[in-house]
Amino acid sequence: MRDTLRSPSSPGFWRSPLRGSGFTSVLGLVLLLGVPVLFVTGLLSYAAYNPDLAAVNDKTPGKGLLGLYLFAWPTNPHWLYRLTQGVHVTLGVTLIPVLLAKLWSVLPRLFALPPVRSLAHGLERLSLLLLVGGGLFEFVTGVLNVQLDYLFPGSFYPLHFYGAWVFFAAFLTHAALKTPAALRNVRKMRDGEEGAEGEGELVAPSPEPATVSRRGALWFVGGGSALLFATTVGRGFDGLRPTALLAPHGGAEPGGGPNGFQINKTAAYAGVGAAETSADTWRLVVTGRSGTIRLSRARLDALALHSAALPIACVEGWSTSDQRWRGVRLRDLAALVGHDGDDPPDVFVESLQRHGAFRHAALRANQVADPRSLLALYVNGAPLTPDHGYPARIIVPAAPGVLNTKWVARLTFGRL
């Protein structure tokens, strides 16, 4: 039968001379090293939201046993979330060429007939479906979230969380079955030996003339990953931010001066106007064991102010260097409404923000108790600008940016 009439299930349909078990094994071993790091840092990112604290923080209700690992997110080191989420996003983007090359290398197997030859073979095919589908889903939704392009149905958090568990379970199953053979194939490839395991399933019976060697193709994939790394990693470092060419959402920079560092949402986007943040009208409502008090910006300025050098780090993977914040300690505000300053409770934070997610957030007692946790009034020696949360915002060490609530209107101290 002529090649043009062959179906993808026919061995003659696939004619690339690059496919082979050795080539596939190298790519698989790279993913074997990278995917567990992605999975662990992704789970840490979810834990950083303290989803067991309050319903407003829990973006994945009904997770059941999948949330058994959750723990109270620490405040030390203060750059913890900046590190874990920066690694998660940068590594995920860097591995895209490897994932695509690996899927391309095994395409003939996906179309092999009969689709199921035995019960064991059927289970393996099902695991492959979950592996391929789950991997593509996780990488695509992750990239879309980094760019703030929410084209997928439903909330990103439960979709990405559940998808990660499905993908990683299939990945572990596949790795357990294939890693021993992959290691043997890579050794044979390194030593120039023939006879890689499973070679006949992937090598084209009538390949087209080669224009590049398999080693050259691996270098090409590695070069693509290196390019993505070089044009992504800068989003987490102020001096390298201009190099983040392929990661355009590096955080908007609201002009120059002391407040000229990255933000996600402007005051206009959040629906916060000048009238409600005016010093004449704005009051911070603080509620606790002894009742409720209302504090103007001037009264807050008259309280004991403290400083802390902390970064802003967001789920999209971008972060700033340490900024110098100055304001009232959260534990001191808790003491004003009847809570022991050395042992404060959790706090529920409400914002003036009208549009977008995370208009409210909850912080754990350990976060409130940290002396670096502030209701910030100033940054880098200047008052907050409207886009940075004027008249007051939360800043907490090691917390995701969305928990550092801007345009704070109310603090409610008490067990949540």
Disulfide bonds with the S-S distance in Angstrom:
none
